[in-house]
């Protein structure tokens, strides 16, 4: 089996749980992560959830009324405040 590197950002508490799981099961972090990901995919398959139900990157919201220039300006202003 070929190995690949996966860099992800997760919550510290979740990482702590993952480390604890790995320690309890005498596994390293990599092995435990791979094992749990495979179990999660199996659970998704058993639940009958399709990739399309999970991946929404290719979906678009339909809107019958486009934003007015004034609304767009207000949205941009709100987004700048969040930075």
C-alpha positions as CSV (number, residue, x, y, z in Angstrom):
1,X,0.0,0.0,0.0
2,X,1.3,3.4,-0.9
3,X,1.4,6.0,1.8
4,X,0.4,9.7,1.5
5,X,0.7,12.6,3.8
6,X,-2.4,14.3,5.0
7,X,-2.1,17.6,6.8
8,X,-5.3,18.8,8.5
9,X,-6.2,21.3,11.1
10,X,-8.4,20.0,13.9
11,X,-9.6,21.1,17.3
12,X,-7.0,20.5,20.1
13,X,-9.6,18.5,22.1
14,X,-10.2,16.2,19.2
15,X,-6.5,15.7,18.7
16,X,-6.2,14.8,22.4
17,X,-9.0,12.2,22.0
18,X,-7.2,10.8,19.0
19,X,-3.9,10.6,20.9
20,X,-5.7,8.9,23.8
21,X,-7.4,6.4,21.5
22,X,-4.0,5.6,19.9
23,X,-2.4,5.1,23.2
24,X,-5.1,2.9,24.6
25,X,-5.0,0.7,21.5
26,X,-1.2,0.6,21.4
27,X,-1.1,2.4,18.0
28,X,0.7,5.4,16.7
29,X,-1.3,8.5,15.8
30,X,-1.0,7.7,12.0
31,X,-2.4,4.2,12.4
32,X,-5.2,5.3,14.7
33,X,-6.2,8.1,12.4
34,X,-6.3,5.8,9.3
35,X,-8.3,3.2,11.2
36,X,-10.9,5.7,12.4
37,X,-11.2,7.3,9.0
38,X,-11.8,3.9,7.4
39,X,-14.5,3.1,10.1
40,X,-16.1,6.4,9.4
41,X,-16.3,5.7,5.7
42,X,-17.8,2.3,6.3
43,X,-20.4,3.8,8.6
44,X,-21.3,6.3,5.9
45,X,-21.6,3.6,3.3
46,X,-23.9,1.5,5.7
47,X,-26.0,4.5,6.4
48,X,-26.7,4.9,2.6
49,X,-25.2,8.4,2.5
50,X,-23.7,9.3,-0.9
51,X,-20.7,11.5,-1.7
52,X,-23.1,14.0,-3.2
53,X,-24.9,14.3,0.2
54,X,-21.6,15.2,1.9
55,X,-19.7,17.2,-0.7
56,X,-21.4,20.5,-1.4
57,X,-18.6,22.2,-3.1
58,X,-20.3,21.9,-6.5
59,X,-23.7,23.2,-5.4
60,X,-25.0,26.7,-5.9
61,X,-27.7,28.5,-4.1
62,X,-30.6,29.5,-6.3
63,X,-31.8,33.0,-5.9
64,X,-34.6,34.5,-7.9
65,X,-33.6,38.0,-6.8
66,X,-29.9,39.1,-7.1
67,X,-28.3,41.3,-4.5
68,X,-28.6,45.1,-5.1
69,X,-25.4,47.1,-5.2
70,X,-26.3,48.5,-1.8
71,X,-26.7,45.0,-0.3
72,X,-23.3,43.9,-1.9
73,X,-21.6,46.9,-0.3
74,X,-23.1,46.1,3.1
75,X,-22.0,42.4,2.8
76,X,-18.4,43.5,1.9
77,X,-18.4,45.8,4.9
78,X,-19.5,43.0,7.2
79,X,-16.9,40.7,5.8
80,X,-14.1,43.2,6.3
81,X,-15.1,43.6,10.0
82,X,-14.6,39.9,10.5
83,X,-11.0,40.0,9.4
